[in-house]
Amino acid sequence: MIVFDLKCGAGHVFEAWFASSGAYEEQRATGLVRCPVCDDDTVTKALMAPSIPTKGNRKPPAPSPAAIKAAMTMLATRQAKALESSEWVGTAFADRARAMHQGDEAHVTIHGQASLAEARALVDEGVPVAPLLLPVKPPGEVH
């Protein structure tokens, strides 16, 4: 996984994690990378400053409950939209992702369940995967 500082056309700077630089480029090209503040899709990589820890007595103010709720709502909406064209594969996720990566299956967008060990093995093998940020219930399960 790699983290990038990103900047939208309106000047908002935010941080996002991607499986690789290629994954970032692919998601940006398809309009999946958007500003969490203003929803702008003209996003570019921002200059990244070195990580210098602050003094322990200088903590940034906590975000307001309204800001947290707005961010979670936006995240849930975007994740649901991304999953609309994705196939639920349940616990077969690791096997299906590996098979597609090795060329044994056609490439399609999938989501499902994988243990931490399975996810780590996929990443170690170079299979492009990313965790979902919000829990997803399998199709047919009561919400």
N, C-alpha and C positions, 0 to 999 in steps of 0.2 A: 504494500500500500504506500501511496505517496500523497503528501499534503501540498496543496498550492494555495497561495494567497491570490484571490481573484478580484477583479475590479469590473464593475458594470459601466455602461455608457454614462450613467448619472453620477459616477464617482464613488459609489459605495464599495468598500473593500470588505471581503469576507473570505473565509477559509473553507476549503472543501477537500475531501479525500477521494482518491481514485486508485484503481488497481495498477495503473501505469500511465505514462504520458500519452500513450496511444489511446487508452480508454478515455482520458480527458478530451482529447481531440475528437474522438468519435461521438461522445456525448454532447460536446459543444456544437459539432456540425449538425446534429439531429435536433438541436433546440432543447435538450434536456438540462443544460446548465443555465440556470437563471438566477438573477439576484434575489436573495431572500427578503430584501427590503422593499424593492419596487417592481419585481418580476421582470426586469429588463433582460433580454436574451443576448445583448451585445456585450458578452463577457470576454475579458482577456486576462492573461496572467499578470499579476501586479508584482512590483518589486518586493522581494522578501527580505526583511531585516533579520539579522542574526538573533537567535533566541538568547536573551540576557535576562536572567531571573531578577525579579524585583525584590525589594526588601520585604521581609515577612510582615511588616506592619503596614504595608501599603497594598490593600486589596481593592480591586475595582468594585464599584457598586454592583449589587446583584440586580439582574433584570427584573422588571416589574412583572407581577402575575399576568397582566394583560399582554405584555410583550411575549412572555413565554407561551401563552395560549395562542396568540396570533402566529407565532413561529411554528408551533406544533400543528395548527390547522393547515398552514401552508404546506408543511412537510407531508402531512397525511394526504392532502389533495394531490400533490405532485407524485407521491409514491403510488397512489391509486391509479393515476393516469398512466404512469410508466408500466404498471402491471396489467393494464387493459389488454395489451397485445402480447402478454407473456403467458406461457403455458405452465400450470401448476403440475409439478412432477413428484411432489411429496418427498418421501425418503430416498427416492432414486436420484436425487439431485446430483450427488457427487459422481455417480456412475454415468449419468447422461452428459454432464458437463465435460467429463474426461473423454467420453466417446466423441463428442463434437470437436473437442480440441485436437484429438488424434485423427480426425477425419473419418471416423467410423460411422458417424451419423451426420445428417444435414444440420447446418447451423440454424437454430431458432432461439428465440428468447425464452428462457425458462426461469422459474423460481420454485423453491421447495425447501426442504429441511436437510441440514447437514450438521454433524457433530463438529465440535471445535477441532478435533483431530483430523476429520475429513476435510474441513475447510483449509486447515494449515497445509495438508498434503497437496491439495489442489493448487494453492498459491506457490508452494515449493516446486511444483511441476510446471509452473508458468501458465496455468489455466486461468483466464481472466474471470474472476468472480469478485463480488462485493456483497457485504451484508446489507440486508434491508434495515432501515433505521427504526421502523415501527413494526410491531408484531403483525403478522398476516395470518388470518384464519383460513384453513383449507376450504375449497369450494364445497358448498352444501352444509357447512357447519353453522349452527345458529349463532348470530352475532349478538 
